Amino acid sequence: MTNTPCAECYIKFWGVRGSVPTPGPGTVKYGGNTSCVELRADGQIIVLDAGTGIRLLGLELAKEFSGAGFEMTLLISHTHWDHIQGFPFFLPAYQSKNTVLVLGYEGARKGLASTLAGQMESPYFPIALGQMPGNVVIEELQGFEFQIGPVQAKATTVNHPGIAVGYRLATSKGTVAYLPDNEPFHADQHGYARERIDLQNHKLIDFIRDTDVLIIDSQYDTDEYASHIGWGHGSVEEVVRLAMLGGVKRLYLFHHDPGHDDNRIDAMLAHARKVAEGEPIEVYAATEGEVVVLGESVH
């Protein structure tokens, strides 16, 4: 069972919202599904997180392969609900010809497999994880560098409650970094010493350095962030500055707040672009359904 190499490498956003799904007229432009991003590269199907957006991805994959089996890798950044709540509704996991390899790190209190299974136990869900007919293989990663076929993958811990990571994926057409939940360190947080703050932020900058596409938590504006310090989410201004320091080519603001409608995200994007004005970086707000082709030059 093999996947046909795609003619081009690309990412597609299936869910860009944080915390909780937000359907309704105010979120039509950017979308209301929670975190899920698809990467097609070098014959691999790699999915980043299993928020509610993965349900639509599953329907599309079932249609694309039309009964033929395929292999895919699902990378879980952490096991908060908005990153796993779509997995029970992921159609390919119910089709026995498919192999779904789930990779991640230990859950906050239990192992990764136990956490994923827990949300499918009665009385929460009618079908248990073990009853899924697909070949679902769950493995906890032990190191921070690994391979997904020819794609070189790296992970790093991020500043978010519980055990959470970001991923960096190097493909033949470019590099993608995905940090859906992260709060940059600064002086007001937890009383950390300046040395630790600088060390952690430099570690993050090195992780994202020279990436072609950075998808990163940008949930708050500056005023909102002041009252959410320590919640584990970033502010737009800090994220843009980190991306510029890291030499990122394309930045996608991600993990949109459930209280932000399309107009609010438009305004945050405009501010982010003003912060980045004059720098060699393009800034976008992640939009559900958007396809980003890797290897294309930045305009």
Buried (B, 14 or more C-beta within 10 A) or exposed (E): EEBEBBEEBBBBBBBBBBBEBBEEEBBEEBBBBBBBBBBBBBBBBBBBBBBBBBBBBBBBBBEEBEEEBBBBBBBBBBBBEBBBBBBBBBBBBBBEBBBBBBBBBBBEEEBBBBBBBBBBEEEEBEEEBEEBEBBBEBEBBEEBEBEBBEBBBBBBBBBBEEBBBBBBBBBEBBBBBBBBBBBBBBEEBEEBEEEEBEEBBEEBBEBBBEBBBBBBBBBBBEEBBEEBBEEBBBBBBBBBBBBBBBBBBBBBBBBBBBEBBBEBBBEBBEBBBEBBEEBEBBBBBBBBEBEBEBEEEEE
